[in-house]
Amino acid sequence: MIKHIVMWRVKDETKYGSKEEALRQAKEKLEALKSKISEIVFLEAGINYNTTEAAYDLILYSEFKTDEDLQTYQVHPEHLKVVEFMKEIVVPNSRVVVDYESN
């Protein structure tokens, strides 16, 4: 199983409204991918409530059967639409990602 984890920091104000509104929209868009991309085995998006300086605002946790499935997801048109939205709301250079294989 391939685990794909991404975290972002979101701008305080976006063209989509406040940080809270942008986070809500991002969570909805990410979670909607589950029904649009068959390669996704599991997907969960969460909005952080931790207020420490080290905290990120939003996390995506997803699982794929194979690395090939993850790569298919990465270039899927529905995923790319969400990527464009995320580029508009995230703090530049704040995205972090980890992909790993587990049993």
N, C-alpha and C positions, 0 to 999 in steps of 0.2 A: 504494500500500500504506500502511495506517495502522499505525504502531508505537505500542504502549501499554506504558509502563514504570511500575511501581509499586515503591516500596521502603518497608520498615517496620522499626521497632525493636520488639523483643519484650521483654515483662516478664521479669524473672529468675525469677519464680514465677507460675504461672497455675493456674486450677482444673483444667487438663488436665495438670498436672505441671510439671516443670522447664522452663526456657527451651529446652533441647535437645529435649525431648519435644514441646513446643508447636511448635517449628520443624519437626520431622520431620512432625508431623501437618499443619501448614499446607502444606508442600511437597506432600505426598500429595494433599490436598484440591484445591489449585490445579492440579496436573498432571492430576487426574481430570477436570477441566472439558473437556479436549481431546476426550474421547469423549462428552461430554454436550451440547456446544453446537456446532452445525454451522458457525456463523459464524467460529469460530476457525480461522485458517489455520496458525498456529504458536504454541506456548506452551511456555515453559520457566520453571521456578522454581529458584532457587538459594539455598543457605544460605551466608552469608559466612564466610570464615575469617580475614579481616583484623581485627586487634584494636585498631586505632587508634581514637581518640575520634571521628573523623569518619565512621567506618564505620556502615553500616546492617546489620541482621541478615539480612534476607530480600529477595529481588528477584523480581519477575515481569516477564518479557519476553514480549509477545504481539504477533501480527500479524493484521490484518483487511484484507479487500479494500477496504472502504469505511467511511466514518464511520458510515453507517447500520448496518452490521454491528457496529461497536463499540458503538453505542447499544443494539442488540438484546441484545448480550452483557451490557451493564451492568444491564439489567432482567430478565434471564433468571432464573427461580426457582432454578436450580442455582447460579448465580453469587451470588445474594442469600443463599443458605445459607452460602456460604464467607465472604461479607462479615460476617455475624453472628458466625461463629467468629473471624474476624480482629479484630473489635471487642473480643472478650473477652481476646485475648492481646497486643495491641499497646500500647505506651506511648502514652498520650494525646497527640494532636497530633503524632505522629511520622511519619505517612504522607506520602510525597511522590509525585507523579505527573507524568509527561510524556507527552503524546500528540502525535505529529507525523506528517506525511505524507512519504513518500520514494518515489523512483522504483522 
